[in-house]
Amino acid sequence: MSNADGAAGVQSVDRALTILERLARSGEAGVTEIASELGVHKSTAFRLVATLEAHRLVEQTEDRGKYRLGVGLLRLAGATTARLDLVQEARPVCRQLASETGETVNVAVLSESSALYLDQVAGSSALQPHNWVGQHIPLHATSNGKVLLSGLSRQECDAVLSKMSAYTPTTITTKAKLRAELDQVREQGYALAVDELEVGLTAVAAPIRNVHGDVVASMSVSGPTFRIGAERVEEITGKVVEAAEEVSHRLGWGHR
């Protein structure tokens, strides 16, 4: 894509956002009014509005020449609200878990073909921990990723895992081995990753479920492998599972 094409794309995005803001202020507006505010030809304004309408971000009113904000925005806002609710409900539990283990606690959700980290609380033993919040992490090479994949069907897993890169010598890189691992995760209720994303990093994760029992997020405890050996993994696993279940109950699971 040329610089000119890129600039035009950014300008279109800017104009589309201006349209949404205009409709948020006034409630409704016609293409002529929108074109005037943007300082563009009416045909340009119509194309922008038509694109927003195709994504249900705007819709026509009963007066066919007018547009207002569409229900697609509610879907986007609902997704954001659900994530905010998750972080809000999980935060005190994460703090308690970080305090008990001394290690770093993370909460992650599925985001297309990766795990998106929403929140992090560092324990007392975690000196200058890497901040994972807002970062996308591979699904097949992390405990959180495995938990999130365990909530998907085989077809859904295949759809999100186009390729499985090796990050260390112990990273799982075949779908057959990953499927076996996910079966184990479903059976035991937690996932473990030792030196799979980074050599020297161990993490244990457990599922957070919604009111229907679906896996909507994952909570993990991670730290250096030298500090989280086999015996400590067992101890931490119990705490992570218990904490994830507490957040699940706060979200309504088990209280139907």
Short mmCIF file of the C-alpha atoms (twelve columns), coordinates in Angstrom:
data_MODEL
# 
_entry.id   MODEL 
# 
loop_
_atom_site.group_PDB 
_atom_site.id 
_atom_site.type_symbol 
_atom_site.label_atom_id 
_atom_site.label_alt_id 
_atom_site.label_comp_id 
_atom_site.label_asym_id 
_atom_site.label_seq_id 
_atom_site.Cartn_x 
_atom_site.Cartn_y 
_atom_site.Cartn_z 
_atom_site.pdbx_PDB_model_num 
ATOM 1   C CA . MET A 1   0.000   0.000   0.000  1 
ATOM 2   C CA . SER A 2   1.398   3.427   -0.963 1 
ATOM 3   C CA . ASN A 3   1.743   6.335   1.457  1 
ATOM 4   C CA . ALA A 4   -1.101  8.077   -0.368 1 
ATOM 5   C CA . ASP A 5   -3.396  5.056   0.069  1 
ATOM 6   C CA . GLY A 6   -2.467  4.854   3.743  1 
ATOM 7   C CA . ALA A 7   -3.190  8.531   4.304  1 
ATOM 8   C CA . ALA A 8   -6.544  8.194   2.530  1 
ATOM 9   C CA . GLY A 9   -7.422  5.206   4.735  1 
ATOM 10  C CA . VAL A 10  -6.602  7.102   7.922  1 
ATOM 11  C CA . GLN A 11  -8.613  10.080  6.693  1 
ATOM 12  C CA . SER A 12  -11.613 7.818   6.033  1 
ATOM 13  C CA . VAL A 13  -11.390 6.367   9.538  1 
ATOM 14  C CA . ASP A 14  -11.179 9.875   10.995 1 
ATOM 15  C CA . ARG A 15  -14.228 10.970  9.018  1 
ATOM 16  C CA . ALA A 16  -16.206 7.869   10.019 1 
ATOM 17  C CA . LEU A 17  -15.471 8.548   13.703 1 
ATOM 18  C CA . THR A 18  -16.516 12.185  13.222 1 
ATOM 19  C CA . ILE A 19  -19.845 10.960  11.837 1 
ATOM 20  C CA . LEU A 20  -20.414 8.734   14.888 1 
ATOM 21  C CA . GLU A 21  -19.560 11.601  17.233 1 
ATOM 22  C CA . ARG A 22  -21.918 13.927  15.296 1 
ATOM 23  C CA . LEU A 23  -24.787 11.436  15.617 1 
ATOM 24  C CA . ALA A 24  -24.008 10.923  19.305 1 
ATOM 25  C CA . ARG A 25  -24.382 14.690  19.859 1 
ATOM 26  C CA . SER A 26  -27.413 15.394  17.707 1 
ATOM 27  C CA . GLY A 27  -29.274 12.091  17.750 1 
ATOM 28  C CA . GLU A 28  -29.744 12.023  13.977 1 
ATOM 29  C CA . ALA A 29  -28.533 13.753  10.829 1 
ATOM 30  C CA . GLY A 30  -28.928 13.598  7.070  1 
ATOM 31  C CA . VAL A 31  -26.182 12.987  4.506  1 
ATOM 32  C CA . THR A 32  -26.243 16.657  3.437  1 
ATOM 33  C CA . GLU A 33  -25.652 17.823  7.023  1 
ATOM 34  C CA . ILE A 34  -22.898 15.245  7.495  1 
ATOM 35  C CA . ALA A 35  -21.192 16.248  4.239  1 
ATOM 36  C CA . SER A 36  -21.298 19.904  5.292  1 
ATOM 37  C CA . GLU A 37  -19.738 19.189  8.686  1 
ATOM 38  C CA . LEU A 38  -17.005 17.028  7.146  1 
ATOM 39  C CA . GLY A 39  -16.377 19.485  4.330  1 
ATOM 40  C CA . VAL A 40  -16.713 16.772  1.674  1 
ATOM 41  C CA . HIS A 41  -18.895 16.091  -1.349 1 
ATOM 42  C CA . LYS A 42  -22.285 14.532  -0.607 1 
ATOM 43  C CA . SER A 43  -21.314 11.337  -2.486 1 
ATOM 44  C CA . THR A 44  -18.274 10.891  -0.211 1 
ATOM 45  C CA . ALA A 45  -20.414 11.332  2.887  1 
ATOM 46  C CA . PHE A 46  -22.928 8.822   1.527  1 
ATOM 47  C CA . ARG A 47  -20.204 6.183   0.962  1 
ATOM 48  C CA . LEU A 48  -18.943 6.644   4.516  1 
ATOM 49  C CA . VAL A 49  -22.432 6.392   5.987  1 
ATOM 50  C CA . ALA A 50  -23.212 3.344   3.819  1 
ATOM 51  C CA . THR A 51  -20.095 1.584   5.135  1 
ATOM 52  C CA . LEU A 52  -21.053 2.352   8.733  1 
ATOM 53  C CA . GLU A 53  -24.579 1.122   8.015  1 
ATOM 54  C CA . ALA A 54  -23.249 -2.140  6.567  1 
ATOM 55  C CA . HIS A 55  -21.532 -2.758  9.925  1 
ATOM 56  C CA . ARG A 56  -24.736 -1.729  11.770 1 
ATOM 57  C CA . LEU A 57  -22.921 1.149   13.459 1 
ATOM 58  C CA . VAL A 58  -25.523 3.546   12.044 1 
ATOM 59  C CA . GLU A 59  -29.070 2.958   10.825 1 
ATOM 60  C CA . GLN A 60  -31.710 4.893   8.939  1 
ATOM 61  C CA . THR A 61  -34.558 6.425   10.903 1 
ATOM 62  C CA . GLU A 62  -38.195 6.237   9.845  1 
ATOM 63  C CA . ASP A 63  -37.463 9.428   7.917  1 
ATOM 64  C CA . ARG A 64  -35.354 7.675   5.253  1 
ATOM 65  C CA . GLY A 65  -33.028 10.615  4.712  1 
ATOM 66  C CA . LYS A 66  -31.798 10.639  8.317  1 
ATOM 67  C CA . TYR A 67  -29.341 8.404   10.181 1 
ATOM 68  C CA . ARG A 68  -28.798 7.610   13.847 1 
ATOM 69  C CA . LEU A 69  -26.412 5.411   15.829 1 
ATOM 70  C CA . GLY A 70  -27.021 1.706   15.216 1 
ATOM 71  C CA . VAL A 71  -27.328 -1.398  17.377 1 
ATOM 72  C CA . GLY A 72  -23.858 -2.552  16.317 1 
ATOM 73  C CA . LEU A 73  -22.445 -0.058  18.797 1 
ATOM 74  C CA . LEU A 74  -24.338 -1.823  21.590 1 
ATOM 75  C CA . ARG A 75  -22.607 -5.068  20.659 1 
ATOM 76  C CA . LEU A 76  -19.199 -3.383  20.835 1 
ATOM 77  C CA . ALA A 77  -20.066 -1.613  24.074 1 
ATOM 78  C CA . GLY A 78  -21.421 -4.853  25.521 1 
ATOM 79  C CA . ALA A 79  -18.137 -6.638  24.820 1 
ATOM 80  C CA . THR A 80  -16.234 -3.840  26.533 1 
ATOM 81  C CA . THR A 81  -18.600 -3.856  29.517 1 
ATOM 82  C CA . ALA A 82  -18.240 -7.618  29.888 1 
ATOM 83  C CA . ARG A 83  -14.440 -7.285  29.993 1 
ATOM 84  C CA . LEU A 84  -14.618 -4.426  32.482 1 
ATOM 85  C CA . ASP A 85  -16.940 -6.509  34.665 1 
ATOM 86  C CA . LEU A 86  -14.500 -9.406  34.466 1 
ATOM 87  C CA . VAL A 87  -11.535 -7.258  35.510 1 
ATOM 88  C CA . GLN A 88  -13.542 -5.615  38.286 1 
ATOM 89  C CA . GLU A 89  -14.717 -8.938  39.724 1 
ATOM 90  C CA . ALA A 90  -11.314 -10.605 39.327 1 
ATOM 91  C CA . ARG A 91  -9.096  -7.828  40.703 1 
ATOM 92  C CA . PRO A 92  -9.552  -8.492  44.466 1 
ATOM 93  C CA . VAL A 93  -9.176  -12.232 43.897 1 
ATOM 94  C CA . CYS A 94  -6.016  -11.657 41.845 1 
ATOM 95  C CA . ARG A 95  -4.554  -9.494  44.594 1 
ATOM 96  C CA . GLN A 96  -5.236  -12.174 47.189 1 
ATOM 97  C CA . LEU A 97  -3.733  -14.871 44.964 1 
ATOM 98  C CA . ALA A 98  -0.625  -12.764 44.261 1 
ATOM 99  C CA . SER A 99  -0.261  -12.145 47.997 1 
ATOM 100 C CA . GLU A 100 -0.563  -15.851 48.846 1 
ATOM 101 C CA . THR A 101 1.839   -17.080 46.160 1 
ATOM 102 C CA . GLY A 102 4.208   -14.138 45.883 1 
ATOM 103 C CA . GLU A 103 4.108   -14.593 42.109 1 
ATOM 104 C CA . THR A 104 2.558   -12.698 39.187 1 
ATOM 105 C CA . VAL A 105 -1.154  -13.235 38.494 1 
ATOM 106 C CA . ASN A 106 -2.663  -12.580 35.056 1 
ATOM 107 C CA . VAL A 107 -6.158  -12.669 33.582 1 
ATOM 108 C CA . ALA A 108 -6.507  -13.336 29.854 1 
ATOM 109 C CA . VAL A 109 -9.294  -13.730 27.290 1 
ATOM 110 C CA . LEU A 110 -9.442  -15.213 23.811 1 
ATOM 111 C CA . SER A 111 -8.897  -12.587 21.109 1 
ATOM 112 C CA . GLU A 112 -9.097  -14.108 17.619 1 
ATOM 113 C CA . SER A 113 -5.990  -16.323 17.383 1 
ATOM 114 C CA . SER A 114 -4.199  -15.228 20.566 1 
ATOM 115 C CA . ALA A 115 -4.667  -14.649 24.281 1 
ATOM 116 C CA . LEU A 116 -5.199  -11.007 25.247 1 
ATOM 117 C CA . TYR A 117 -3.995  -10.135 28.736 1 
ATOM 118 C CA . LEU A 118 -6.512  -7.879  30.527 1 
ATOM 119 C CA . ASP A 119 -5.067  -7.535  34.000 1 
ATOM 120 C CA . GLN A 120 -1.975  -8.292  36.055 1 
ATOM 121 C CA . VAL A 121 -1.060  -8.186  39.720 1 
ATOM 122 C CA . ALA A 122 2.535   -8.729  40.811 1 
ATOM 123 C CA . GLY A 123 3.373   -10.662 43.956 1 
ATOM 124 C CA . SER A 124 6.088   -9.849  46.465 1 
ATOM 125 C CA . SER A 125 8.637   -12.190 44.828 1 
ATOM 126 C CA . ALA A 126 8.185   -10.705 41.344 1 
ATOM 127 C CA . LEU A 127 10.934  -8.124  40.969 1 
ATOM 128 C CA . GLN A 128 10.175  -5.801  38.037 1 
ATOM 129 C CA . PRO A 129 7.805   -8.248  36.309 1 
ATOM 130 C CA . HIS A 130 7.141   -7.905  32.600 1 
ATOM 131 C CA . ASN A 131 3.835   -6.091  32.076 1 
ATOM 132 C CA . TRP A 132 1.665   -8.346  29.920 1 
ATOM 133 C CA . VAL A 133 -1.493  -6.184  30.044 1 
ATOM 134 C CA . GLY A 134 -2.734  -5.355  26.551 1 
ATOM 135 C CA . GLN A 135 -0.374  -7.843  24.926 1 
ATOM 136 C CA . HIS A 136 -1.388  -10.746 22.691 1 
ATOM 137 C CA . ILE A 137 0.274   -14.034 23.642 1 
ATOM 138 C CA . PRO A 138 0.399   -17.346 21.700 1 
ATOM 139 C CA . LEU A 139 -2.338  -19.769 22.670 1 
ATOM 140 C CA . HIS A 140 -0.450  -23.055 22.231 1 
ATOM 141 C CA . ALA A 141 2.631   -22.025 24.229 1 
ATOM 142 C CA . THR A 142 1.032   -20.658 27.420 1 
ATOM 143 C CA . SER A 143 -1.032  -22.021 30.289 1 
ATOM 144 C CA . ASN A 144 -3.646  -19.295 29.792 1 
ATOM 145 C CA . GLY A 145 -3.805  -20.091 26.092 1 
ATOM 146 C CA . LYS A 146 -4.340  -23.786 26.725 1 
ATOM 147 C CA . VAL A 147 -7.181  -23.049 29.141 1 
ATOM 148 C CA . LEU A 148 -8.862  -20.756 26.600 1 
ATOM 149 C CA . LEU A 149 -8.438  -23.364 23.857 1 
ATOM 150 C CA . SER A 150 -9.916  -26.039 26.137 1 
ATOM 151 C CA . GLY A 151 -13.232 -24.199 25.977 1 
ATOM 152 C CA . LEU A 152 -13.388 -24.493 22.189 1 
ATOM 153 C CA . SER A 153 -14.517 -27.315 19.939 1 
ATOM 154 C CA . ARG A 154 -11.985 -29.145 17.742 1 
ATOM 155 C CA . GLN A 155 -13.165 -27.183 14.707 1 
ATOM 156 C CA . GLU A 156 -12.852 -23.875 16.558 1 
ATOM 157 C CA . CYS A 157 -9.342  -24.784 17.735 1 
ATOM 158 C CA . ASP A 158 -8.275  -25.590 14.183 1 
ATOM 159 C CA . ALA A 159 -9.695  -22.261 13.002 1 
ATOM 160 C CA . VAL A 160 -7.692  -20.149 15.468 1 
ATOM 161 C CA . LEU A 161 -4.464  -22.153 15.226 1 
ATOM 162 C CA . SER A 162 -3.220  -21.595 11.692 1 
ATOM 163 C CA . LYS A 163 0.402   -22.221 12.707 1 
ATOM 164 C CA . MET A 164 2.157   -23.235 15.907 1 
ATOM 165 C CA . SER A 165 5.564   -21.613 16.189 1 
ATOM 166 C CA . ALA A 166 8.285   -23.068 18.405 1 
ATOM 167 C CA . TYR A 167 9.470   -20.584 21.043 1 
ATOM 168 C CA . THR A 168 11.592  -23.059 22.989 1 
ATOM 169 C CA . PRO A 169 12.582  -26.717 22.553 1 
ATOM 170 C CA . THR A 170 9.583   -27.742 24.699 1 
ATOM 171 C CA . THR A 171 6.880   -25.744 22.869 1 
ATOM 172 C CA . ILE A 172 4.047   -27.911 21.564 1 
ATOM 173 C CA . THR A 173 4.048   -27.572 17.757 1 
ATOM 174 C CA . THR A 174 1.762   -30.361 16.519 1 
ATOM 175 C CA . LYS A 175 -2.032  -30.350 16.660 1 
ATOM 176 C CA . ALA A 176 -2.151  -33.993 17.718 1 
ATOM 177 C CA . LYS A 177 -0.031  -33.319 20.799 1 
ATOM 178 C CA . LEU A 178 -1.966  -30.142 21.576 1 
ATOM 179 C CA . ARG A 179 -5.310  -31.976 21.348 1 
ATOM 180 C CA . ALA A 180 -4.051  -34.550 23.839 1 
ATOM 181 C CA . GLU A 181 -2.890  -31.730 26.115 1 
ATOM 182 C CA . LEU A 182 -6.269  -29.973 25.874 1 
ATOM 183 C CA . ASP A 183 -8.089  -33.216 26.752 1 
ATOM 184 C CA . GLN A 184 -5.956  -33.361 29.878 1 
ATOM 185 C CA . VAL A 185 -6.678  -29.710 30.688 1 
ATOM 186 C CA . ARG A 186 -10.441 -30.333 30.437 1 
ATOM 187 C CA . GLU A 187 -10.167 -33.436 32.628 1 
ATOM 188 C CA . GLN A 188 -7.982  -31.959 35.386 1 
ATOM 189 C CA . GLY A 189 -9.367  -28.400 35.307 1 
ATOM 190 C CA . TYR A 190 -6.089  -26.527 34.877 1 
ATOM 191 C CA . ALA A 191 -3.186  -26.072 32.453 1 
ATOM 192 C CA . LEU A 192 0.554   -26.052 32.983 1 
ATOM 193 C CA . ALA A 193 3.310   -24.549 30.830 1 
ATOM 194 C CA . VAL A 194 6.942   -25.103 31.802 1 
ATOM 195 C CA . ASP A 195 9.600   -23.413 29.646 1 
ATOM 196 C CA . GLU A 196 7.200   -23.410 26.661 1 
ATOM 197 C CA . LEU A 197 7.009   -19.682 25.887 1 
ATOM 198 C CA . GLU A 198 10.305  -18.740 27.507 1 
ATOM 199 C CA . VAL A 199 12.995  -20.957 28.968 1 
ATOM 200 C CA . GLY A 200 12.898  -20.370 32.702 1 
ATOM 201 C CA . LEU A 201 9.215   -19.413 32.898 1 
ATOM 202 C CA . THR A 202 6.563   -21.629 34.495 1 
ATOM 203 C CA . ALA A 203 2.836   -20.835 34.652 1 
ATOM 204 C CA . VAL A 204 -0.301  -22.555 35.920 1 
ATOM 205 C CA . ALA A 205 -3.760  -21.429 34.757 1 
ATOM 206 C CA . ALA A 206 -7.398  -22.302 35.455 1 
ATOM 207 C CA . PRO A 207 -10.646 -21.404 33.657 1 
ATOM 208 C CA . ILE A 208 -12.999 -18.578 34.592 1 
ATOM 209 C CA . ARG A 209 -16.557 -19.445 33.563 1 
ATOM 210 C CA . ASN A 210 -19.700 -17.416 32.926 1 
ATOM 211 C CA . VAL A 211 -23.194 -18.122 34.213 1 
ATOM 212 C CA . HIS A 212 -23.636 -20.830 31.542 1 
ATOM 213 C CA . GLY A 213 -20.408 -22.593 32.469 1 
ATOM 214 C CA . ASP A 214 -18.555 -21.502 29.328 1 
ATOM 215 C CA . VAL A 215 -14.846 -20.675 29.562 1 
ATOM 216 C CA . VAL A 216 -14.732 -16.880 29.145 1 
ATOM 217 C CA . ALA A 217 -11.283 -16.163 30.564 1 
ATOM 218 C CA . SER A 218 -8.265  -17.694 32.203 1 
ATOM 219 C CA . MET A 219 -6.367  -16.845 35.390 1 
ATOM 220 C CA . SER A 220 -2.716  -17.779 35.823 1 
ATOM 221 C CA . VAL A 221 0.143   -17.643 38.277 1 
ATOM 222 C CA . SER A 222 3.579   -17.399 36.665 1 
ATOM 223 C CA . GLY A 223 7.151   -17.088 37.819 1 
ATOM 224 C CA . PRO A 224 10.670  -18.360 37.256 1 
ATOM 225 C CA . THR A 225 10.974  -22.116 36.858 1 
ATOM 226 C CA . PHE A 226 13.746  -22.308 39.470 1 
ATOM 227 C CA . ARG A 227 11.273  -20.960 42.040 1 
ATOM 228 C CA . ILE A 228 8.239   -22.939 40.866 1 
ATOM 229 C CA . GLY A 229 9.379   -26.550 40.967 1 
ATOM 230 C CA . ALA A 230 7.206   -29.679 40.896 1 
ATOM 231 C CA . GLU A 231 6.156   -29.480 44.569 1 
ATOM 232 C CA . ARG A 232 5.360   -25.776 44.341 1 
ATOM 233 C CA . VAL A 233 3.385   -26.301 41.117 1 
ATOM 234 C CA . GLU A 234 1.035   -28.619 43.012 1 
ATOM 235 C CA . GLU A 235 0.563   -26.068 45.794 1 
ATOM 236 C CA . ILE A 236 -0.018  -23.158 43.376 1 
ATOM 237 C CA . THR A 237 -2.378  -25.185 41.190 1 
ATOM 238 C CA . GLY A 238 -4.846  -25.641 44.038 1 
ATOM 239 C CA . LYS A 239 -4.806  -21.924 44.778 1 
ATOM 240 C CA . VAL A 240 -5.257  -20.929 41.114 1 
ATOM 241 C CA . VAL A 241 -8.171  -23.302 40.594 1 
ATOM 242 C CA . GLU A 242 -9.849  -22.055 43.768 1 
ATOM 243 C CA . ALA A 243 -9.315  -18.404 42.788 1 
ATOM 244 C CA . ALA A 244 -10.644 -18.909 39.248 1 
ATOM 245 C CA . GLU A 245 -13.715 -20.645 40.655 1 
ATOM 246 C CA . GLU A 246 -14.268 -17.702 43.015 1 
ATOM 247 C CA . VAL A 247 -14.254 -15.260 40.079 1 
ATOM 248 C CA . SER A 248 -16.574 -17.606 38.169 1 
ATOM 249 C CA . HIS A 249 -19.034 -17.550 41.074 1 
ATOM 250 C CA . ARG A 250 -18.810 -13.752 41.172 1 
ATOM 251 C CA . LEU A 251 -19.781 -13.751 37.478 1 
ATOM 252 C CA . GLY A 252 -22.785 -15.954 38.236 1 
ATOM 253 C CA . TRP A 253 -21.526 -19.454 37.502 1 
ATOM 254 C CA . GLY A 254 -22.972 -21.931 39.941 1 
ATOM 255 C CA . HIS A 255 -25.709 -19.518 41.060 1 
ATOM 256 C CA . ARG A 256 -28.288 -20.219 38.357 1 
# 
